[in-house]
Amino acid sequence: MKQWRALHGPERDIIFRQQAVLAQQGFSDFTHPDNPITIQFKTFTHLLHQFRLAYSGWRSAAVAQGGESYAALAAGLQRTLQQAGGSPVEHRMDSLSAAFNNRQNVWTEAYSERPALPHGAHAE
């Protein structure tokens, strides 16, 4: 009977519990504010860089101007890690748009102009 129920019984919900490990993961994301802010009747265009530690749930937020750029991510993350007093082993984001949509492309352009190194060679 147990075997028949296992093969032909009603479907059961399967839950994969996730356990956070101390100092293992931190998460970053950019959030668009719901309500616009005006300063001297001009709209203040900004995002919020949010960071959360997986184990403790500790959070931090910082104002980011200029969109989801690498510079905004780096500044928000640096501020947050200074507040936290350290860094988790892993840093994750739900999207790579901060790296992919960087309009300045400073990092990409600097390295795309270099000739490729032979297999196994290292830049000094």
C-alpha positions in Angstrom: 0.0 0.0 0.0 2.9 2.4 0.8 4.5 1.8 -2.5 1.2 2.4 -4.4 0.6 5.6 -2.5 4.1 6.8 -3.2 3.6 6.1 -7.0 0.0 6.9 -7.5 -1.2 8.9 -4.5 -2.0 12.6 -4.4 0.8 15.1 -5.3 2.6 16.5 -2.3 4.2 19.9 -1.9 8.0 19.7 -1.8 9.9 22.3 0.2 13.6 22.8 0.0 14.5 24.7 3.1 17.4 27.1 2.8 19.7 27.7 5.7 21.8 30.8 5.8 25.4 30.5 7.0 26.9 33.2 9.2 29.0 35.7 7.2 28.5 33.7 3.9 26.1 35.8 1.7 25.1 39.4 1.2 22.7 40.7 -1.4 22.5 44.0 -3.3 19.7 45.5 -5.3 18.6 48.9 -6.6 15.1 50.1 -5.8 13.1 52.9 -7.6 11.3 55.0 -5.0 7.5 54.9 -5.2 7.0 58.6 -4.7 9.0 61.3 -6.4 11.0 63.7 -4.3 11.2 67.4 -5.3 13.8 69.9 -4.2 13.0 73.5 -5.0 10.3 72.3 -7.3 12.7 70.1 -9.3 12.4 66.3 -9.3 15.3 64.6 -7.5 16.0 61.6 -9.7 17.6 58.8 -7.7 17.6 55.1 -6.7 18.3 53.4 -3.5 21.1 50.8 -3.2 20.0 48.3 -0.7 22.1 45.6 0.9 21.0 42.7 3.2 23.0 40.0 5.0 21.4 36.6 4.6 22.1 35.2 8.0 21.1 38.1 10.3 18.8 40.1 7.9 20.8 43.3 8.7 20.0 45.9 6.0 21.5 49.2 4.8 20.3 51.6 2.1 22.1 54.5 0.4 20.9 57.1 -2.2 22.3 56.4 -5.6 22.2 59.1 -8.4 22.7 58.4 -12.1 21.1 55.1 -12.4 22.3 51.5 -12.0 25.9 52.0 -12.8 29.0 50.2 -11.6 30.0 53.5 -9.8 26.7 53.6 -7.9 27.1 49.9 -7.0 30.7 50.3 -5.8 29.9 53.4 -3.7 26.8 51.9 -2.1 28.6 48.6 -1.4 31.7 50.4 0.0 29.5 52.5 2.4 27.5 49.4 3.5 30.6 47.2 4.2 32.1 50.0 6.2 28.9 50.2 8.3 28.8 46.4 8.7 32.5 46.3 9.7 33.4 43.6 7.2 32.4 41.7 4.2 30.5 38.4 3.6 32.2 35.7 1.6 29.8 36.1 -1.3 28.0 39.2 -2.7 25.0 38.6 -5.0 22.7 40.7 -7.1 19.5 39.8 -8.8 20.6 41.5 -12.0 23.8 42.4 -13.7 22.4 45.6 -15.2 24.8 47.6 -13.0 27.7 46.0 -14.8 26.1 45.4 -18.2 24.4 48.8 -18.7 27.3 51.0 -17.5 27.2 53.8 -20.1 30.8 54.9 -19.5 32.1 51.4 -20.2 35.5 52.5 -18.7 36.5 49.0 -17.6 35.3 47.2 -20.8 36.9 49.7 -23.2 40.2 49.7 -21.3 40.6 45.9 -21.7 39.0 45.5 -25.1 41.9 47.5 -26.7 44.5 45.2 -25.2 45.7 42.3 -27.4 44.8 38.8 -26.2 47.4 37.0 -24.2 48.5 33.5 -25.3 46.9 30.6 -23.5 48.5 30.2 -20.0 50.2 33.7 -20.0 49.5 36.2 -17.3 49.5 40.0 -17.4 51.9 41.7 -15.0 
